[in-house]
Amino acid sequence: MKKTVLLLLLFPLFFSCNGQGNKTTETTYSQKLEYGLKGAVKEVVTYIHTVEDGKIPANTGKPFGKITMTFDNMGNIITINKVWDIKSIGKSEFLSVFSGKGKALSYKETAHLYDGEKKENSYKYIWLDDYNYNIRSEKDSSYSNIITLDKNYRLLKSVFKKEDVVESIEEIETIYKNSKIQEIINKETQNTDEKKMVTYRIQVAQKYDNQDNPTVLYGYDDLNKQKVKHVLYKEYTYY
């Protein structure tokens, strides 16, 4: 069960769509910078649909994933709500409520898992230097999630560890065109049962809103982008 929960927790790195372009004029850290959101974003809702037989579904059916994120007017995160309804395992929901501003962040998470189990935990951001921090569980300090940012506070890497053993690594490369996100390449390396498994998830932006935030993205699981596996629809609310 732990491996499945880890996979659900890692999904948002792929689906959040990080990056703002080559430069940013903002000098104060906020989580809005990590997610690459432009403009005074109040809320962003992402709907994730499965593509079957090459047919891109409209955003009217039932998505297998929905992520809702809210921010204050300074770009500090307030809540993240993630709902996954995957046929093979069932429905899970994670609600994270944040406290603090800037780099002084913590949050409480309530998880309702696919098997009916309910879990609650608290986490704190522990900054290791200007661009690396550890998300530390208050219940179990043997687990850590070390996040690496670039000089503009964009996501570059997430390393999930149990004590000194690396269980997974997520690496993110963002490609831009005309200062807008064109493509995001996520490389995930999982170490399970003494075996290393590498997978890729690719997002390609198709449409943007008037703030240049992507509203439609196609998702692939191979570097050659031979077959669309998912379509992501994003809706933004601004202050």
C-alpha positions, 0 to 999 in steps of 0.5 A: 500500500505504501508504494501506491500512496507514494505514487499518488503523492508524486503525481502533482509534480507532473501535473502542476506544470512548473516554470515561468520562463527564463527570468522572473522579476519576483525576488521573494520566495512563494510557492506560486513561483514553484508552480510557475503560475503567472498573474495574481492567481487565486485558484487553479483547478486541474482535471486529468482525463484518460485518452482512449483509442486516440480520442481526446475527451472533452472536459465534461466527463468524469476525470480520474484526477482533480487537483485544486490549489488556492493561493493568497494574493502574495502567492503563498499557498493556502490549500491543495486538494487532490482526488484520484479515482483510479479504476484498478485501486479505487478513490483516494483524496488528500487535503493539505492545509498550509500555515505560514508565509514565504519559506516558513511553511508547514501543513496538515494533511488528511488522507482518505485512501482507496482502502477506506483507511484515514490518515492524518499527518503534519509536515514542516519545511526545513530549508537546507540552503537557499534552494533546497528544502526538506519536507519533514513528517512530524510523525515519522522523521525517517522519511524525507522529501528533499526539493531542489529549486533553480535560482528562480525558485522553479522545481528541478528535483524531488528526492524521496528517502527513507532514512539514507535510502533513496526510494524515488527521484523526480527530475523536471526539465521545462522547455520554453517558446516565446516565454511560455511553457511548451513542454515539460519532461519528468523523469522518475526513477524508483528503487523498489525491491532492489530494482531500478525502474525509470519512467517518463511523463511528458506534458505538451501545452496546447492552449493558454489563457490571456495570462499565458498560463496553459489551459490544455496539455497533452500527456505522454509516457514516452520521449518520442510522444507517440501516443497521447495518454492523458489530457489535462484541463486547467481552470484559473481564477485571478484576484 
